[in-house]
Amino acid sequence: MIRVGIGGWTYEPWRGLFFPEKLPKTKELFHASRRVTSIEVNGTFYGTFNPKTFRKWFDETPDDFIFSLKAPRFAVNRRVLGEAGPSIEKFFASGVGELKSKLGPILWQLTPFKKYDADDIEAFLSLLPKNIEGLKLRHVLEVRHETFLSKDFIAQARKANVGIVLADSPKYPLLADLTSDLVYLRLQDAQAEIETGYSAKSLDKWAALARLWARGDEPEELPLVAPKTHKLASRDVFVYFINGAKERAPAAAEAMIRRLSE
């Protein structure tokens, strides 16, 4: 399964580019979920939602749609991650289970200033629940400090079956090591002067890599910290165009979807 999408669905500059000019704001999720195959929800990072909201999202989207949720900042914007237990419990008690089959990976994004601390990471990973209300949970961790380019960190993530976000970003290190049964890409280097954000050559490259990962293979051209084969028969791949020139994100996602359907 390869899913391609954007971050959120409420962004005024998308009107006229992605959304029809006169589309009611209440119809934006309906419209977006029929143009891309997944959405990473960033609102859950900033505030707490309720079961009614998650049920509404479930009802408005196609049967095979997937939401990835960005975990709350109260859990990750802290000096000691191992003390995040109450914030994690509150998040999962807020009603995320109402997304049912449409609940995808949970993204835990650390601050750019958070350095690798093996004991703290071990404690944090142990806090991440494996299921909720009968739903299997899958987690991905986005680290943004170069100290995480560590074989020990890779080993911890593999042991916990937690994915590491591969971020295509000019600001943060690229970590392409596979550590779980999914691959999670956040493509953050879109250029405003390109209609699709990424060039045709770049989109071709990422589409080819997505197919390769989905087959369970590992690309040879990306640098690995701990080049131990993490072979599986197949993997789910999630590709999000986010940040960078955000106004170009929908066009980039749709261009990627077209490539993957060829």
Steps between C-alpha positions, in 0.01 A plus 500: 500500500637840402316804631570852381369818655539840657515656843155610612228629271439856616733743326369815337760519217367164372174670402502538124795257470367188672157602622240662274463869585142464624537169682356530853764454769288221646557302180880534491572162661247329272669655197860438611438137595390426145810655345765343725507165680613612844533808717739569786302688764710771662219647709534216752850632577364834620174410671272227630212378285195302609338174388231686305762667283679174422166337411424791267834453323428129465156564351617764249779298339511201262504150645867443420626840617772522768576771757841529660485696824774724632528430872457793742782741570451451873637148457805584290601859579663410827848450637425151635295295255470216746267720708246535218274219623202713617500705176511184289214345695292817464555503125383144449203555730380794288315280251756420230359146494190642329704509179489118505647351180600848383747552785851491358841561655546726800778753440714601797707801392784598730632855519810589296684557829430158650824301502523124506494353849481122487337455841242771440410365155467150643263629768297697246464211256374281782215747558356466149195269507479215252122509466193698598141380505596193300690702237864430434706817536806584294742772602765704320757726658633812330839594642666821391839511674812351349580307819225255399721377215589217733504122459374468856196713419426295189520182708257642758247598233522156338451325832188709566373466138477879479566664165741789453378784282700557183496878464605660174593832654780755457492556876516156655702179454369227273448164670410226253548192719197270510393406850137383475234365265439841341686784331398858579623781276457870569610683186569854615706657225234619255590804288243775439617561143420140400131437440520155658739610777751232408649460152385217275838332553468516878143371493612211279774419750271500804234298316758236408623488859144466631440201273827344611419542871149364445656183358698459821834601345749766607650755261875497455532870423391634841754516784436269795625533856465131580491317164346182630243357264154530652337280238124457483273363228338842470456828684238772518639832377368841598613804301406851614584827327516744784670830585736652247283686248178374658279650230652244260439196725169383345636521146809305607288231665274465198801482267644221716169311502489516120850352478416218738185412305687462168 
